[in-house]
Amino acid sequence: MSTTPTQQLSDAGVSIWLDDLSRGRLNTGTLRKLIEEKNVVGVTTNPSIFHAAITTGHDYDDIIAAKAAAGAGVEETVFAITTSDVADACDLFAPVAAATKGVDGRVSIEVDPRLAWDTAGTITEAKELFAQVNKDNVLIKIPATLEGLEAITATLGAGISVNVTLIFSLERYRAVINAFQSGLEQAKDNGHDLSKIHSVASFFVSRVDAEIDKRLDAVGTDEARALKGKAGLANARLAYQVYEELFSTERWALLADAGALPQRPLWASTGVKDPAYPDTLYVTELVAPGVVNTMPEKTLDATFDHGTVTGNTISRGYDDANATLNALDALGISYNEVVAVLESEGLDKFVASWKELLADVEGALAAAGKGA
C-alpha cells in the first residue's frame, strides 16, 4: 500500500528527478536522503543551478584553490567542477540505474549554453562531457534549438544518451522526436546497442503560464482571466498526445524491435511561478505512465507533504487542452509568438548565468592565487 504521495506518483509510472545538484548536497547526504525517503530517482542540472551552487558558500573553495595553484584557467576549472559533481552524483544513483536497467538513476549535465546555435561545437562538447564524466548513467543536455536538432541526432548516433532541453512548442517537440529517432537509426548503423541509449525530452511547463498569464492580464476581460494558469498544462497534455502518436508508428516499431527504448517526456519548469497556484499544480495534473517530472526541492516537498495523485491526469484533459489553446487564439494571443519568446528568453537566461559563473570563478581563482 502506498504510504506517501511521492510513492503514489512513482506507482503511477512517474519518475521523480530533482532539479538541483551541488557539492553540499553530495557531501552532507541530503541528496541520498531524498533518494531514500522521497522517491527521487534522478537529477538534472543547468547553468543556473551550477551558478547558484558554486557561488554560494564555501564548498568549492578547496578545488578552486588547487586549480589556481596549478595555473588552471576559468574554463578548465568550471569544466572540472561541474563534471566532478555530476560523476559523483552518477555514482550515488548507480544502484537506481542498475535496478531500472538504466531508465532512471540518471544525472544530466548541459553543454555550454553559448553553443546553442553552434551544431558542430555542441557535438564536440557533448562528446567531451561524456568522456570526462565517464559514467554510463549520465545524460548530456542539448537545447532544442534548430541548430541543436542535428547535434542531438549526431550525439545519439555516437551512442551517447541525451536529455533534450528547452522545448516549448508542439511543432519543435515533433522535430525533437524525429531527431531522436534519426539518432537511433544512425546508432544502429554504427553498431551501437540501442538498449543502452536513453533519452528524455524536457518540455517546459510553468514558463508557458508565466508568459501567457501576463498577456491575459493585458487583455483584462473575465474570459481572459478565466484562462489563467491553464495554458502550461494544456500545452504539456498535447505534447503527451504527440508522444503517444509518434511512438506508435511503423518507424518506431522497427527501432523498438532492435532494442530501442522510447524517449520519455520530461516535465521541466514544474515549480509554480504564480504563488496563487498550488505548489503541486504541475505535478499532480501531469501524471501518466512513462514520464519524468523534474522538480525543485520546494515542489518535491509540497508533493511529498500534500500532493494528491488520482491516476492518469494527462489523457483525461486532451479535449480541454485543445479548447484552451483555441480560446487563447481567439483572444489574439499568438501561440507561435509565445513559444518563440520563451525559447529566446530561456537561452538568454542560461547564457547569462554561465557568463556570471565564469566571471565569479575567474575572480575566485585570482583571489586564491594571491593568497597562495
C-alpha positions as CSV (number, residue, x, y, z in Angstrom):
1,M,0.0,0.0,0.0
2,S,1.4,3.4,-0.9
3,T,2.2,5.5,2.1
4,T,3.3,8.8,0.6
5,P,2.2,10.9,-2.3
6,T,5.6,10.6,-3.9
7,Q,5.4,6.8,-3.7
8,Q,1.9,7.0,-5.2
9,L,3.4,9.1,-8.0
10,S,6.1,6.5,-8.6
11,D,3.5,3.8,-8.6
12,A,1.6,5.7,-11.3
13,G,4.7,5.5,-13.5
14,V,6.1,8.9,-13.0
15,S,9.9,9.1,-12.3
16,I,10.8,11.9,-9.9
17,W,14.0,13.7,-10.6
18,L,15.4,16.6,-8.5
19,D,16.1,19.8,-10.4
20,D,19.2,20.7,-8.4
21,L,22.7,19.5,-7.6
22,S,25.6,20.8,-5.5
23,R,28.7,19.6,-3.8
24,G,27.0,20.4,-0.5
25,R,24.1,18.0,-1.4
26,L,26.6,15.3,-2.1
27,N,28.8,15.8,1.0
28,T,26.1,16.2,3.5
29,G,24.0,13.3,2.4
30,T,20.9,15.3,1.7
31,L,20.6,14.0,-1.8
32,R,20.9,10.4,-0.6
33,K,18.2,11.1,1.9
34,L,15.8,12.3,-0.9
35,I,16.5,9.1,-2.8
36,E,15.8,7.0,0.3
37,E,12.7,9.0,1.6
38,K,11.1,10.9,-1.2
39,N,11.4,8.6,-4.3
40,V,14.0,10.7,-6.1
41,V,15.5,8.6,-8.9
42,G,17.4,11.1,-10.9
43,V,18.9,14.6,-11.0
44,T,19.0,17.4,-13.6
45,T,21.4,20.4,-13.7
46,N,21.6,23.5,-15.8
47,P,23.8,26.6,-16.0
48,S,21.7,28.5,-13.4
49,I,21.9,25.6,-11.0
50,F,25.7,25.4,-11.2
51,H,26.0,29.1,-10.9
52,A,24.0,29.1,-7.6
53,A,25.8,26.0,-6.3
54,I,29.4,27.2,-7.0
55,T,29.0,30.9,-6.0
56,T,27.1,30.2,-2.7
57,G,29.0,29.1,0.4
58,H,32.5,27.6,0.5
59,D,32.0,24.1,-0.8
60,Y,34.2,24.7,-3.8
61,D,37.0,26.8,-2.2
62,D,39.5,23.9,-2.0
63,I,39.1,22.8,-5.6
64,I,39.3,26.4,-6.8
65,A,42.5,27.0,-4.7
66,A,44.0,23.8,-6.1
67,K,43.2,24.8,-9.7
68,A,44.6,28.3,-9.0
69,A,47.8,26.7,-7.7
70,A,48.1,24.6,-10.8
71,G,47.6,27.6,-13.0
72,A,44.3,26.4,-14.5
73,G,42.1,28.9,-16.4
74,V,38.5,29.6,-15.6
75,E,37.0,27.4,-18.4
76,E,39.1,24.4,-17.3
77,T,38.2,25.0,-13.6
78,V,34.4,25.2,-14.3
79,F,34.6,22.1,-16.5
80,A,36.4,20.2,-13.7
81,I,34.0,21.2,-11.0
82,T,30.8,20.5,-12.9
83,T,31.8,17.2,-14.3
84,S,33.2,16.1,-10.9
85,D,29.9,16.8,-9.2
86,V,27.9,15.0,-11.9
87,A,30.3,12.0,-11.9
88,D,29.9,11.7,-8.1
89,A,26.1,12.0,-8.4
90,C,26.1,9.3,-11.1
91,D,27.9,7.0,-8.5
92,L,25.3,7.8,-5.9
93,F,22.5,6.9,-8.4
94,A,24.2,3.9,-9.8
95,P,22.1,1.4,-7.8
96,V,19.0,3.0,-9.1
97,A,20.3,2.8,-12.7
98,A,21.2,-0.9,-12.2
99,A,17.7,-1.6,-10.8
100,T,15.9,0.1,-13.6
101,K,18.3,-1.1,-16.4
102,G,19.4,2.5,-17.0
103,V,16.0,4.0,-17.4
104,D,16.3,6.0,-14.1
105,G,19.3,6.8,-11.9
106,R,20.2,9.4,-14.5
107,V,22.2,12.7,-13.9
108,S,22.1,15.4,-16.6
109,I,24.9,17.9,-17.5
110,E,24.4,20.6,-20.1
111,V,26.7,21.7,-22.9
112,D,27.9,25.3,-22.7
113,P,24.8,27.3,-23.4
114,R,26.7,29.6,-25.6
115,L,26.9,26.7,-28.1
116,A,23.1,26.6,-28.5
117,W,23.4,27.9,-32.1
118,D,26.6,26.0,-33.0
119,T,25.9,22.5,-34.2
120,A,29.5,21.3,-34.6
121,G,30.5,22.9,-31.3
122,T,27.7,21.2,-29.4
123,I,28.6,17.8,-30.8
124,T,32.2,18.3,-29.8
125,E,31.4,19.4,-26.3
126,A,28.8,16.7,-25.8
127,K,31.4,14.1,-26.5
128,E,33.9,15.8,-24.2
129,L,31.5,16.0,-21.3
130,F,30.5,12.3,-21.8
131,A,34.2,11.3,-21.8
132,Q,35.1,13.4,-18.8
133,V,32.1,12.3,-16.6
134,N,32.8,8.7,-17.8
135,K,29.6,7.2,-16.3
136,D,27.0,5.1,-18.1
137,N,24.1,6.8,-16.3
138,V,25.0,10.4,-17.4
139,L,22.7,12.3,-19.8
140,I,24.1,15.1,-21.9
141,K,21.7,18.0,-22.1
142,I,21.4,19.7,-25.5
143,P,19.0,22.6,-26.1
144,A,16.3,22.0,-28.7
145,T,17.2,24.9,-31.0
146,L,17.1,24.4,-34.7
147,E,20.8,24.1,-34.7
148,G,20.6,21.7,-31.8
149,L,18.4,19.2,-33.6
150,E,21.3,17.9,-35.8
151,A,23.6,17.8,-32.8
152,I,21.0,15.7,-30.9
153,T,21.0,13.2,-33.8
154,A,24.8,13.1,-34.1
155,T,25.3,12.6,-30.3
156,L,22.8,9.8,-30.1
157,G,24.3,8.3,-33.2
158,A,27.6,8.1,-31.3
159,G,25.9,6.0,-28.6
160,I,25.6,8.8,-26.1
161,S,22.4,9.3,-24.1
162,V,20.8,12.7,-24.3
163,N,18.4,15.0,-22.4
164,V,16.9,17.4,-24.9
165,T,16.1,20.6,-23.1
166,L,14.2,23.9,-23.5
167,I,11.3,22.5,-25.5
168,F,8.3,24.8,-25.5
169,S,6.3,24.2,-28.7
170,L,4.5,21.2,-30.1
171,E,6.0,21.7,-33.5
172,R,9.5,21.7,-32.1
173,Y,8.7,18.7,-29.9
174,R,7.8,16.7,-33.1
175,A,11.1,17.8,-34.6
176,V,12.9,16.6,-31.4
177,I,11.3,13.2,-31.6
178,N,12.3,13.0,-35.3
179,A,15.9,13.9,-34.3
180,F,15.9,11.2,-31.6
181,Q,14.7,8.5,-33.9
182,S,17.1,9.6,-36.6
183,G,19.9,9.4,-34.0
184,L,18.9,5.9,-33.0
185,E,18.9,4.9,-36.7
186,Q,22.4,6.2,-37.0
187,A,23.5,4.5,-33.8
188,K,22.2,1.2,-35.1
189,D,24.1,1.7,-38.4
190,N,27.2,2.5,-36.3
191,G,26.9,-0.8,-34.4
192,H,25.7,0.5,-31.0
193,D,23.4,-1.4,-28.7
194,L,20.2,0.6,-28.8
195,S,19.0,-0.8,-25.5
196,K,21.9,1.1,-23.8
197,I,20.9,4.5,-25.3
198,H,18.5,6.6,-23.3
199,S,16.8,9.9,-23.8
200,V,14.3,12.3,-22.3
201,A,12.7,15.3,-23.9
202,S,12.4,18.2,-21.4
203,F,9.1,20.1,-22.1
204,F,8.8,23.3,-20.1
205,V,5.6,24.0,-18.3
206,S,5.3,26.9,-15.8
207,R,7.1,29.4,-18.0
208,V,4.3,29.0,-20.6
209,D,1.8,30.1,-18.0
210,A,4.0,33.0,-16.8
211,E,4.2,34.4,-20.3
212,I,0.6,33.8,-21.3
213,D,-0.9,34.9,-18.0
214,K,0.9,38.2,-18.5
215,R,-0.8,38.6,-21.9
216,L,-4.2,37.5,-20.4
217,D,-3.9,40.2,-17.8
218,A,-3.3,42.7,-20.6
219,V,-6.5,41.6,-22.3
220,G,-8.2,42.1,-19.0
221,T,-11.6,40.5,-19.7
222,D,-13.4,38.0,-17.5
223,E,-13.0,35.5,-20.3
224,A,-9.2,36.1,-20.3
225,R,-8.8,35.9,-16.6
226,A,-10.7,32.5,-16.6
227,L,-7.9,31.1,-18.8
228,K,-5.1,32.0,-16.4
229,G,-3.0,29.0,-15.2
230,K,-4.3,26.7,-17.9
231,A,-2.0,27.1,-20.9
232,G,1.0,25.3,-19.4
233,L,-1.0,22.2,-18.6
234,A,-2.8,22.3,-21.9
235,N,0.5,22.5,-23.8
236,A,2.0,19.6,-21.9
237,R,-1.0,17.4,-22.3
238,L,-1.0,17.9,-26.1
239,A,2.8,17.2,-26.0
240,Y,2.0,13.8,-24.4
241,Q,-0.5,13.2,-27.2
242,V,2.3,13.9,-29.7
243,Y,4.4,11.4,-27.8
244,E,1.8,8.7,-28.0
245,E,1.3,9.3,-31.7
246,L,5.0,9.3,-32.8
247,F,5.9,6.3,-30.7
248,S,3.1,4.3,-32.3
249,T,4.4,4.4,-35.8
250,E,6.0,1.8,-38.0
251,R,9.2,3.7,-38.0
252,W,9.3,3.4,-34.2
253,A,8.3,-0.2,-34.2
254,L,11.4,-1.1,-36.3
255,L,13.6,0.7,-33.7
256,A,11.8,-0.9,-30.8
257,D,12.3,-4.3,-32.4
258,A,16.0,-3.6,-32.5
259,G,16.0,-2.9,-28.7
260,A,15.4,0.9,-28.6
261,L,13.6,2.5,-25.7
262,P,11.3,5.5,-26.2
263,Q,12.4,9.0,-25.5
264,R,10.4,9.8,-22.3
265,P,8.6,13.1,-21.9
266,L,10.1,15.1,-19.0
267,W,8.1,17.9,-17.4
268,A,10.6,20.7,-16.7
269,S,10.0,24.1,-15.0
270,T,7.4,22.5,-12.7
271,G,7.8,25.0,-9.8
272,V,4.9,27.4,-10.0
273,K,5.8,31.0,-10.8
274,D,2.5,32.4,-9.5
275,P,2.0,32.0,-5.7
276,A,-1.7,31.9,-6.3
277,Y,-1.4,28.4,-7.8
278,P,-1.0,25.2,-5.8
279,D,2.7,24.2,-5.4
280,T,1.9,20.8,-6.9
281,L,-0.1,22.1,-9.9
282,Y,2.4,20.9,-12.5
283,V,2.9,17.5,-10.7
284,T,-0.5,16.1,-9.9
285,E,-2.1,17.3,-13.1
286,L,0.6,15.8,-15.3
287,V,0.5,12.1,-14.2
288,A,0.9,9.4,-16.8
289,P,2.9,6.2,-17.2
290,G,6.4,6.6,-18.5
291,V,7.0,10.3,-17.8
292,V,9.6,12.1,-15.8
293,N,8.8,15.1,-13.5
294,T,11.9,17.1,-12.6
295,M,11.2,19.2,-9.5
296,P,12.9,21.9,-7.5
297,E,13.0,20.9,-3.9
298,K,10.2,23.2,-2.8
299,T,7.9,21.4,-5.3
300,L,9.2,18.0,-4.2
301,D,8.5,18.8,-0.6
302,A,5.0,20.0,-1.3
303,T,4.3,16.9,-3.3
304,F,5.5,14.7,-0.5
305,D,3.5,16.6,2.1
306,H,0.2,17.1,0.4
307,G,0.2,16.0,-3.2
308,T,-2.9,14.1,-4.4
309,V,-2.3,11.5,-7.0
310,T,-5.5,10.4,-8.8
311,G,-4.3,8.2,-11.6
312,N,-3.6,9.4,-15.2
313,T,-4.5,13.1,-15.2
314,I,-2.9,13.8,-18.7
315,S,-5.2,11.9,-21.1
316,R,-8.3,13.0,-19.2
317,G,-7.5,16.5,-20.3
318,Y,-7.0,16.2,-24.0
319,D,-10.3,17.9,-25.1
320,D,-9.9,20.7,-22.6
321,A,-6.3,21.3,-23.7
322,N,-7.3,21.8,-27.3
323,A,-10.2,24.1,-26.2
324,T,-7.8,26.2,-24.1
325,L,-5.3,26.8,-26.9
326,N,-8.2,27.7,-29.3
327,A,-9.6,30.1,-26.7
328,L,-6.2,31.8,-26.4
329,D,-6.0,32.2,-30.1
330,A,-9.5,33.7,-30.2
331,L,-8.3,36.3,-27.8
332,G,-5.4,37.3,-30.1
333,I,-2.7,35.5,-28.1
334,S,-0.3,34.0,-30.6
335,Y,1.0,30.6,-29.6
336,N,3.9,30.7,-32.0
337,E,4.9,34.1,-30.8
338,V,4.8,33.0,-27.1
339,V,6.9,29.9,-27.7
340,A,9.5,31.8,-29.7
341,V,9.8,34.4,-26.9
342,L,10.2,31.6,-24.3
343,E,12.9,29.8,-26.2
344,S,14.8,33.0,-26.7
345,E,14.5,34.1,-23.1
346,G,15.3,30.6,-21.8
347,L,18.6,30.5,-23.8
348,D,19.4,34.1,-22.8
349,K,19.0,33.3,-19.1
350,F,21.2,30.2,-19.3
351,V,23.9,32.1,-21.2
352,A,23.8,35.0,-18.7
353,S,24.1,32.5,-15.8
354,W,27.0,30.8,-17.4
355,K,28.8,34.1,-18.0
356,E,28.2,35.2,-14.4
357,L,29.6,31.8,-13.2
358,L,32.7,32.2,-15.3
359,A,33.2,35.7,-14.1
360,D,32.8,34.7,-10.4
361,V,35.1,31.7,-10.7
362,E,37.7,33.8,-12.5
363,G,37.6,36.2,-9.6
364,A,37.9,33.4,-7.1
365,L,40.9,31.9,-9.0
366,A,42.6,35.3,-8.9
367,A,41.9,35.7,-5.2
368,A,43.1,32.2,-4.4
369,G,46.3,32.8,-6.5
370,K,47.1,36.0,-4.5
371,G,46.6,34.1,-1.2
372,A,48.9,31.3,-2.2
